[in-house]
Amino acid sequence: MEAPRYLAGDSFLGRRDPRVLILVPALTVVTVALIQDLRLMTVAAVVALGYYALARIPFRAVRANWAFVGVFVLLLAGINGVIAGAQEYGGAATELFSIPVLDVPVSTASVSYTITMLLRFLAIAATGFPLAFAVRPGDLAVAFARFGVPSRFAYGIDLTFRFIPTVSASLRETTAAQRLRGYEVSKTRNPIRRLEQIRPLVVPVTVSAFVDAEDVADALDLRGFGAQRRTWLRTLRFGTSDFVAIGLFLIAAIAATTATVSHRMPGLWLW
């Protein structure tokens, strides 16, 4: 199995207990899901980006990942935000213009709603990227085990994270083998063309993935994995910085929950 990419180096988040990098995105989801005001969401997005900067992940290494997130967020949150915002807050603010083909009125309320959704997804992605690239290989299973998750599930989560880079490596090897047999891949940035080009590789890569998964399962069974309680070589301990990081995001989640339950959470910001 391939190890996930570790890009945090000796950064602040790279030195943190991996449980911090698991809890912070979860607390961020709770917090931003309850915020409706654009001004508060802007603050949450800035804090999330500041947290992401502490990982010092080289942008060139995750440029494609951010591009995918950007397109996904624009399509999902942007278009959905304009339509849903127009339906829910259509009469609550001044209409700016109307989309010709869809005949959807765009008002200041729908714009505020759309930007809020975009910032919400941005905050979630910013805190989620360190979980993918700033957890040292081999620490993820230990971290979930320290949460009380059974060893089989903890190790299963770790193997799931390793599955994607393993499939990617298998795709590269299969492509190289096919090229030796005369298969040519033309360079293109069109995502549909790229999907069509890898269509002949789907079957061998899928079969290889199943074979690798079966080999891993057999290796675990031969070593008696799960037959008794497992001990972990890696020892995890929270430090002062870990408690501070978790505490700040926990306070934000509790504050957002309390404000929502008590009906004091500001609604959509209209101007």
C-alpha positions in Angstrom: 0.0 0.0 0.0 1.2 3.5 -0.8 1.5 6.0 2.0 -0.5 9.3 1.7 1.6 12.4 0.9 3.0 14.2 3.9 3.6 17.8 3.1 3.6 19.6 6.4 7.3 19.1 7.3 8.3 20.6 10.6 5.4 23.1 10.6 3.3 23.9 13.6 0.5 21.6 12.5 3.0 19.0 11.4 4.2 18.7 15.1 0.7 18.5 16.5 -1.0 15.4 17.8 -3.0 14.0 14.8 -6.1 14.0 16.9 -6.0 17.8 16.7 -6.1 17.6 12.9 -9.1 15.3 13.2 -11.1 17.3 15.7 -10.6 20.7 14.2 -12.3 20.0 10.9 -15.2 18.3 12.7 -15.6 21.3 15.0 -15.4 23.6 12.0 -18.2 21.8 10.3 -20.4 22.3 13.4 -19.5 26.0 13.6 -19.9 27.1 10.0 -23.1 25.0 9.5 -24.8 27.2 12.1 -23.5 30.6 10.9 -25.8 32.4 8.4 -24.4 36.0 8.7 -21.9 36.8 6.0 -19.7 38.9 8.3 -19.4 36.1 10.9 -18.7 33.6 8.0 -16.0 35.8 6.7 -14.3 35.8 10.2 -14.7 32.0 10.3 -13.1 31.6 6.8 -10.2 33.9 7.8 -9.6 31.8 10.9 -9.7 28.6 8.9 -7.3 29.9 6.3 -5.0 31.0 9.1 -5.2 27.5 10.5 -4.4 26.1 7.1 -1.3 28.4 6.8 0.1 26.8 9.9 0.6 23.6 8.0 2.9 25.3 5.5 1.7 23.0 2.7 3.5 23.9 -0.6 0.8 25.2 -2.9 2.4 23.7 -6.0 2.0 20.3 -4.4 -1.8 20.7 -3.8 -2.6 23.0 -6.7 -4.7 20.4 -8.5 -6.5 19.6 -5.3 -7.4 23.2 -4.7 -8.5 23.5 -8.3 -10.9 20.6 -7.9 -12.3 22.0 -4.7 -12.7 25.4 -6.4 -14.6 24.0 -9.3 -16.7 21.8 -7.1 -17.5 24.7 -4.7 -18.4 27.1 -7.5 -20.7 24.6 -9.2 -22.3 23.3 -6.0 -22.4 26.3 -3.8 -22.4 29.0 -6.4 -25.2 27.9 -8.7 -27.2 26.3 -5.9 -26.7 29.4 -3.7 -28.0 31.8 -6.4 -31.1 29.6 -7.1 -31.8 28.7 -3.4 -31.1 32.2 -2.3 -33.5 33.6 -4.9 -36.3 31.2 -3.8 -35.9 31.7 -0.1 -34.9 35.4 0.1 -36.3 36.7 -3.2 -38.6 39.3 -1.7 -36.3 40.3 1.2 -33.9 42.6 -0.6 -33.4 44.7 -3.7 -33.3 42.8 -7.0 -30.1 43.5 -9.0 -30.7 41.6 -12.2 -32.2 38.4 -13.6 -30.4 35.5 -15.2 -31.8 35.3 -18.8 -32.0 31.6 -19.5 -33.0 30.4 -16.0 -35.2 33.5 -15.3 -33.8 33.6 -11.8 -33.8 37.0 -10.1 -30.6 37.9 -8.4 -30.9 40.2 -5.4 -28.6 41.4 -2.7 -30.0 38.7 -0.4 -29.2 35.9 -2.9 -25.7 37.3 -3.4 -25.1 37.4 0.4 -26.5 33.9 0.7 -24.2 32.6 -2.1 -21.1 34.2 -0.8 -21.9 32.8 2.7 -22.1 29.3 1.2 -18.9 29.7 -0.7 -17.0 30.8 2.4 -18.6 28.0 4.4 -17.2 25.4 2.0 -13.8 27.2 1.8 -13.5 27.1 5.6 -14.3 23.4 5.7 -11.8 22.7 2.9 -9.1 24.8 4.6 -9.3 22.9 7.9 -9.7 19.6 6.1 -6.6 19.8 3.9 -4.2 19.5 6.9 -6.0 16.2 7.8 -5.1 14.9 4.4 -1.5 16.2 4.1 -0.3 17.0 7.6 -0.8 13.7 9.4 2.3 11.6 9.4 1.9 8.2 7.6 1.0 5.6 10.2 -0.4 8.0 12.8 -4.0 8.0 11.5 -4.9 4.6 12.8 -3.3 5.3 16.1 -5.2 8.5 16.4 -8.6 6.9 15.8 -7.6 4.1 18.2 -7.0 6.7 20.9 -10.5 7.9 20.3 -11.7 4.5 21.4 -12.5 3.2 17.9 -11.9 -0.6 17.7 -8.6 -1.6 16.1 -10.2 -3.1 13.0 -12.1 0.1 12.2 -9.1 2.3 13.1 -6.9 0.4 10.8 -9.6 0.2 8.1 -9.8 4.0 8.1 -6.0 4.2 7.7 -6.1 1.7 4.8 -8.9 3.8 3.2 -6.6 6.9 3.2 -3.9 4.8 1.6 -6.2 3.4 -1.0 -6.4 6.5 -3.2 -2.6 7.0 -3.6 -2.3 3.2 -4.1 -4.8 3.3 -7.0 -3.0 6.4 -8.4 0.3 4.5 -8.4 -1.4 1.5 -10.0 -2.8 3.8 -12.7 0.6 5.2 -13.5 2.2 1.7 -13.7 -0.6 0.5 -15.9 -0.3 3.5 -18.2 3.4 2.9 -18.5 2.8 -0.7 -19.3 0.2 0.1 -21.9 2.5 2.7 -23.6 5.1 -0.1 -24.0 2.4 -1.9 -25.9 1.6 1.0 -28.2 -1.0 2.8 -26.2 -0.7 6.6 -26.5 -2.2 9.3 -24.4 -2.5 12.8 -26.0 -1.9 15.8 -23.7 -5.2 17.7 -23.0 -6.7 19.8 -20.3 -10.2 18.8 -21.2 -11.5 16.7 -18.3 -14.0 14.8 -20.5 -11.2 13.8 -22.9 -9.0 12.8 -20.1 -11.7 10.5 -18.7 -12.2 9.0 -22.2 -8.4 8.3 -22.5 -8.2 6.4 -19.2 -11.3 4.3 -20.1 -9.1 1.4 -21.4 -7.2 1.4 -18.1 -10.3 1.1 -15.8 -10.5 -2.7 -15.9 -6.8 -3.5 -15.2 -6.6 -0.8 -12.5 -9.8 -2.0 -10.8 -8.7 -5.6 -10.9 -5.3 -4.6 -9.5 -7.0 -2.7 -6.6 -9.1 -5.7 -5.7 -6.0 -8.0 -5.8 -4.1 -5.5 -3.5 -7.0 -5.3 -1.1 -7.2 -9.1 -0.9 -3.4 -9.4 -0.3 -3.6 -6.9 2.5 -6.5 -8.7 4.1 -4.7 -12.1 3.8 -1.5 -10.6 5.4 -3.5 -9.2 8.3 -5.3 -12.5 8.9 -2.0 -14.5 8.7 -0.6 -12.2 11.4 -3.7 -12.7 13.6 -4.8 -9.1 13.4 -8.0 -8.6 15.5 -7.7 -11.9 17.4 -6.9 -10.0 20.6 -6.5 -6.5 21.9 -3.9 -4.6 19.9 -1.2 -2.5 21.4 0.3 0.4 19.4 3.9 1.3 19.2 3.2 5.0 18.7 2.4 6.9 21.8 0.2 10.1 21.4 0.0 12.8 24.1 -1.7 16.1 24.0 0.6 19.1 24.6 -0.3 22.6 25.6 -0.5 23.8 22.0 -2.8 20.9 21.2 -5.2 21.8 24.0 -5.2 25.5 23.0 -5.9 24.7 19.3 -8.8 22.3 20.2 -10.1 24.7 22.9 -10.4 27.6 20.5 -12.4 25.7 17.9 -14.4 24.0 20.6 -15.4 27.4 22.1 -16.4 28.6 18.7 -18.6 25.5 18.1 -20.2 25.8 21.6 -20.8 29.5 21.0 -22.4 28.9 17.6 -24.6 26.1 19.0 -25.7 28.2 22.1 -26.5 31.2 19.9 -28.6 29.0 17.5 -30.5 27.2 20.3 -31.2 30.5 22.1 -32.3 32.1 18.8 -29.6 34.8 19.1 -27.6 33.7 16.0 -27.8 36.5 13.4 -29.6 35.6 10.3 -28.7 36.4 6.7 -26.9 39.7 6.3 -28.9 42.1 4.1 -27.7 45.4 2.9 
